Amino acid sequence: ITDKSEFTAFFTAKNPEKPEIHGGFALSPFVPGNSETEAFLKALKVSVRCIPLDQAMQKGASKCLFTGTDTTTWAIFAKAY
């Protein structure tokens, strides 16, 4: 996922009154250590599950999904239930 609104929709329940299990794992470009990013993820109850060691297998350079900063780091995100 490379779009912030798509990321939000992926991890947001369709019915907040009866939240179903939704989402899964999302691979997205990421710059670690940003407090605004951490607050955004905390609000969605999402966390980084893994930063793959072999970043060459990822999609290459991109913009951080959260900050817009150039990055070559991609992370796997998921929600804890």
MIDOSE-1310 file (N, C-alpha, C; in nm, 2 decimals, decimal comma, always signed):
residues 81
itdk	+0,09/-0,12/+0,00/+0,00/+0,00/+0,00/+0,09/+0,12/+0,00; +0,07/+0,21/-0,09/+0,15/+0,33/-0,10/+0,07/+0,46/-0,09; -0,06/+0,45/-0,05/-0,14/+0,56/-0,04/-0,20/+0,57/+0,11; -0,18/+0,68/+0,18/-0,22/+0,69/+0,32/-0,37/+0,66/+0,34
seft	-0,46/+0,71/+0,25/-0,60/+0,69/+0,27/-0,64/+0,54/+0,24; -0,57/+0,48/+0,15/-0,59/+0,34/+0,13/-0,54/+0,26/+0,25; -0,43/+0,30/+0,31/-0,38/+0,23/+0,43/-0,48/+0,25/+0,54; -0,54/+0,37/+0,56/-0,64/+0,39/+0,67/-0,76/+0,30/+0,65
afft	-0,81/+0,30/+0,52/-0,93/+0,22/+0,49/-0,90/+0,07/+0,51; -0,78/+0,03/+0,48/-0,75/-0,11/+0,50/-0,76/-0,16/+0,64; -0,72/-0,07/+0,73/-0,71/-0,10/+0,88/-0,83/-0,04/+0,96; -0,94/+0,00/+0,89/-1,05/+0,06/+0,96/-1,17/-0,03/+0,94
aknp	-1,24/-0,06/+1,05/-1,36/-0,15/+1,04/-1,47/-0,08/+0,96; -1,54/-0,17/+0,89/-1,65/-0,12/+0,80/-1,77/-0,08/+0,89; -1,79/-0,15/+1,00/-1,90/-0,13/+1,10/-1,84/-0,10/+1,24; -1,82/+0,02/+1,28/-1,76/+0,05/+1,41/-1,84/+0,00/+1,52
ekpe	-1,97/-0,02/+1,51/-2,06/-0,07/+1,61/-2,03/-0,22/+1,64; -1,99/-0,30/+1,54/-1,96/-0,44/+1,55/-1,83/-0,46/+1,47; -1,72/-0,42/+1,52/-1,60/-0,43/+1,43/-1,56/-0,57/+1,40; -1,55/-0,60/+1,28/-1,51/-0,73/+1,23/-1,36/-0,74/+1,22
ihgg	-1,31/-0,86/+1,21/-1,17/-0,87/+1,18/-1,14/-0,82/+1,04; -1,06/-0,73/+1,02/-1,03/-0,67/+0,89/-0,88/-0,64/+0,88; -0,84/-0,61/+0,76/-0,70/-0,58/+0,73/-0,63/-0,70/+0,70; -0,52/-0,72/+0,77/-0,42/-0,82/+0,74/-0,28/-0,76/+0,75
fals	-0,20/-0,80/+0,66/-0,06/-0,75/+0,65/-0,05/-0,65/+0,53; +0,01/-0,54/+0,56/+0,03/-0,44/+0,45/+0,18/-0,41/+0,44; +0,23/-0,41/+0,32/+0,37/-0,37/+0,29/+0,37/-0,23/+0,24; +0,44/-0,14/+0,31/+0,44/+0,00/+0,27/+0,57/+0,07/+0,30
pfvp	+0,60/+0,17/+0,22/+0,73/+0,25/+0,24/+0,72/+0,32/+0,37; +0,84/+0,33/+0,44/+0,83/+0,38/+0,58/+0,97/+0,44/+0,62; +0,96/+0,55/+0,70/+1,08/+0,61/+0,76/+1,06/+0,59/+0,91; +1,14/+0,50/+0,98/+1,12/+0,48/+1,12/+1,16/+0,60/+1,20
gnse	+1,10/+0,60/+1,33/+1,14/+0,70/+1,43/+1,08/+0,84/+1,42; +0,96/+0,85/+1,35/+0,89/+0,97/+1,34/+0,78/+0,97/+1,44; +0,77/+1,07/+1,53/+0,67/+1,07/+1,63/+0,52/+1,09/+1,57; +0,51/+1,16/+1,47/+0,38/+1,18/+1,40/+0,33/+1,05/+1,34
teaf	+0,42/+0,97/+1,28/+0,39/+0,84/+1,23/+0,35/+0,75/+1,34; +0,42/+0,75/+1,45/+0,39/+0,66/+1,56/+0,25/+0,69/+1,62; +0,21/+0,82/+1,63/+0,08/+0,86/+1,67/-0,03/+0,81/+1,58; +0,00/+0,83/+1,45/-0,10/+0,79/+1,35/-0,12/+0,64/+1,36
lkal	-0,01/+0,56/+1,37/-0,03/+0,41/+1,38/-0,10/+0,37/+1,51; -0,07/+0,44/+1,61/-0,13/+0,41/+1,74/-0,28/+0,43/+1,74; -0,32/+0,54/+1,67/-0,47/+0,57/+1,66/-0,54/+0,46/+1,58; -0,47/+0,40/+1,48/-0,53/+0,29/+1,40/-0,51/+0,16/+1,47
kvsv	-0,43/+0,15/+1,58/-0,40/+0,03/+1,65/-0,32/-0,07/+1,56; -0,23/-0,01/+1,48/-0,15/-0,08/+1,39/+0,00/-0,06/+1,43; +0,08/-0,16/+1,41/+0,22/-0,15/+1,44/+0,30/-0,22/+1,33; +0,43/-0,18/+1,33/+0,53/-0,25/+1,24/+0,55/-0,39/+1,29
rcip	+0,53/-0,48/+1,21/+0,55/-0,62/+1,24/+0,69/-0,67/+1,20; +0,74/-0,61/+1,09/+0,87/-0,66/+1,04/+0,92/-0,55/+0,95; +1,05/-0,53/+0,95/+1,12/-0,45/+0,85/+1,21/-0,56/+0,78; +1,18/-0,60/+0,66/+1,25/-0,71/+0,60/+1,40/-0,67/+0,59
ldqa	+1,49/-0,77/+0,62/+1,63/-0,74/+0,61/+1,68/-0,72/+0,46; +1,61/-0,80/+0,37/+1,65/-0,79/+0,23/+1,56/-0,68/+0,16; +1,60/-0,56/+0,18/+1,52/-0,45/+0,12/+1,52/-0,45/-0,04; +1,62/-0,52/-0,09/+1,63/-0,53/-0,24/+1,51/-0,60/-0,30
mqkg	+1,45/-0,69/-0,22/+1,33/-0,76/-0,26/+1,21/-0,67/-0,27; +1,21/-0,56/-0,21/+1,10/-0,47/-0,20/+1,09/-0,39/-0,33; +1,00/-0,30/-0,34/+0,97/-0,22/-0,46/+1,07/-0,11/-0,49; +1,18/-0,10/-0,41/+1,28/+0,01/-0,43/+1,24/+0,14/-0,37
askc	+1,30/+0,25/-0,42/+1,28/+0,38/-0,36/+1,14/+0,43/-0,38; +1,09/+0,50/-0,28/+0,96/+0,55/-0,28/+0,95/+0,66/-0,18; +0,83/+0,71/-0,15/+0,81/+0,82/-0,05/+0,74/+0,75/+0,07; +0,79/+0,79/+0,19/+0,73/+0,73/+0,31/+0,58/+0,76/+0,30
lftg	+0,50/+0,66/+0,33/+0,36/+0,67/+0,33/+0,30/+0,78/+0,43; +0,38/+0,80/+0,53/+0,33/+0,89/+0,64/+0,39/+1,03/+0,64; +0,52/+1,04/+0,60/+0,58/+1,17/+0,60/+0,61/+1,23/+0,46; +0,61/+1,15/+0,36/+0,64/+1,19/+0,23/+0,79/+1,20/+0,20
tdtt	+0,87/+1,16/+0,29/+1,01/+1,17/+0,28/+1,06/+1,05/+0,19; +1,16/+1,08/+0,11/+1,22/+0,97/+0,03/+1,27/+0,86/+0,12; +1,25/+0,74/+0,08/+1,29/+0,62/+0,15/+1,31/+0,50/+0,07; +1,40/+0,41/+0,11/+1,41/+0,28/+0,04/+1,37/+0,17/+0,14
twai	+1,32/+0,21/+0,26/+1,28/+0,11/+0,36/+1,13/+0,08/+0,34; +1,10/-0,04/+0,34/+0,96/-0,09/+0,34/+0,94/-0,17/+0,47; +0,82/-0,16/+0,52/+0,79/-0,23/+0,64/+0,66/-0,31/+0,63; +0,64/-0,41/+0,70/+0,51/-0,49/+0,71/+0,44/-0,44/+0,83
faka	+0,31/-0,40/+0,81/+0,23/-0,35/+0,92/+0,11/-0,44/+0,94; +0,06/-0,45/+1,06/-0,06/-0,53/+1,09/-0,12/-0,47/+1,22; -0,25/-0,51/+1,23/-0,33/-0,47/+1,35/-0,32/-0,59/+1,45; -0,31/-0,55/+1,58/-0,32/-0,65/+1,69/-0,46/-0,67/+1,74
y	-0,51/-0,79/+1,75/-0,64/-0,81/+1,80/-0,64/-0,87/+1,93
